[in-house]
Structure formats: C-alpha cells, structure tokens
Amino acid sequence: MRSTLVHCRRDPVVLLKLLCVLAAMMPSMPAAEKARVILLGTGTPIPDPTASGPAVAVVAGGQAYLFDAGAGVVRQAQAASQKFGIEALRATNLTRLFITHLHSDHTLGYPDVILTPWVVGRKQPLEVYGPIGTAAMTDHLRQAYAADIKIRTEGLEHLNPGALTVNVHEIAEPGPVYRDANIAIRAIGVHHGSWPQAFGYAMDAGGRTIVISGDTAPTAAIVEACHGCDVLVHEVYSADWAKIVFGSHGADYHKDFHTSTDELAELAAKAKPKLLVLYHQLYFAPRDQVDLEKEIRRTYPGNVVSGRDLTSY
C-alpha cells in the first residue's frame, strides 16, 4: 500500500483514479429529504364522511407540524403514518400544533390531540400556537376532561400527568412564531369575517416554501407570503354553485368569510405558487356535480389540484 501511495504522489492521474475508487466504496449519504405537505382533513363544518375536519401536516426533518385540528385529526395522522411510512405522524409523536382560528370545525380535534397521544404513550409536552383565546380553550378542555384525567393518572393506568403538559403560545400579532432546525414558521394575518384574529401560516422547511391560508376571504398578505412559493394550500368555495343556491346577493356570509373559485384564481395569478392545493372546500351541491378545479382553470393557468384526505404533496 505504501508503494502505491508513493506512486500516486508522483502521478496525479493515478491519484485521481484512486480517489474515485475510494469514493465509490464509501456508503452514499442520503440527500436531505424535502418537506412534505399531507392533507389530513379537507372538510368543513358539513359532516361529509369523505372529508375529515380541516387539518394539514407538514413533515420536515423527522418532525410533524400540525395546522388546525379538525374532527378525527389523530386517527387521520395515524392513517397517514401507515399509508406513507412516516413515523413522525404516529399519534405518540404529535407534539406541535398551530391553530389558525378558533372556529369549531378547526378545533373539534384539539382535545383529541391533547389526550389521545398521551393515553397511548406520548412522553413530550404538546406545544400549541394559536390566536388569543387558545389558552382559555385549553384550560376549559382540561376542566371538561378532569374526571378522565383523574382516573387515568390516579387509577390503575398510572399515566404520567407530566406528559399531559400543554404549553400554549398565544400569537398577539402576525410575524415569526416558531423556529427549529427543521422549519421556520410565521403567522399571516388574514380576514375571516368578524373574527378578531385569524391566521394563515407560511413556512420555510426542507428546501420548500409552503403557505397555508386557513379560513379567509381573499387577503393580500397571502399573496405576499407566497410570492412564487412551492405549495399554496388555500380554502375555497364554488362561485358557480353559490350563485345558483344563494343568488347574486345571498352569499354575504361566504363573501366575507371565505374565498370563491373566481377570487382564488385571481389571487393565485398574483401569488404564482408552483402548486395550488384546494382544501376546506365548499361545494353547495353533491361533490360529484362540482368541479372546483375547472372553475379555477377558467382564468388561472397554473397547476391546481382539488385536495383529498390523506394525499401528499
């Protein structure tokens, strides 16, 4: 081996060949995994059995970050874990939750996120970020389940009460709210009717820029946050069917609280996402009679997909 090294020093070509051979023998390093967006629930307050309550997971660096907690969120996360082979989405690993606003359809699964992973073995505290009022909701939920918690901690299960810790971080105003080695998240102020606070979230994670609108009427802040982002997950309702069902002036609530397909097409044309994903979809008719993608594509030429539960982007 010594004579080979001496020969290599004298002949750069031989040295280069030797280095190439050694590099080929070394185990390859896996490329950094890109962040994934997984729709856990794409529904609304309407009890559609094919669309769970609104919830989106972003997985980066082996950690899951949940955005909203609609009905069924923990079971949907567990289903996604099994479907996509993502350990971070197992119930016991759900430790980060970001709430857009406190409407019931976005928070019915909040006690589920607090309690179910704890019951089945979560060891770490739950970190929750949301608008003012999130702390009060959390306190009331713990009171509501006080009997359950008492039996599980003081009875034969002997669950650790410390593992039920919920650290609530209320968001006073838009801006950066969270950062770790995997992700940087900022809250976006959006207009959701008469709610005093409602947020979307924008994040840089695993080499991707992702924006989640939450519930909102068309909001310039979403356009600014996206600005060519990789994925824009945005709520929507059918403009065509709203006119049929409500008439020209009958959808005042939806106009002030939500975004129509026509409005979203205009917004996406300005925001220029690489992929527009629809969620929290209001059809106003049987789903098989409504084509939200087609409505948007009338005036928006970009990539758009109507999201379904347990799909990954």
Buried (B, 14 or more C-beta within 10 A) or exposed (E): EEEEEEEBEEEEEEBEEBEEEEEEEEEEEEEEEEBBBBBBBBBBBEEBEEBBBBBBBBBBBEBBBBBBBBBBBBBBBBBBBEEBEBEBBBBBBBBBBBBBBBBEBBBBBBBBBBBBBBBEEBEEEBBBBBBEBBBEBBEEBBEEBEEEBEEBBEEEEEBBEEBBEBEBEBBEEBEEBBEEEBBEBBBBBBBBBEBEBBBBBBBBBBEBBBBBBBBBBBBEBBBEBBBEBBBBBBBBBBBBBBBEEBEEEEBEEBBEBBBBBBBBBBBBEEBBBBBBBBBBBBBBEEEEEBBBBEBBBEEBEBEBEBBBBBBEB
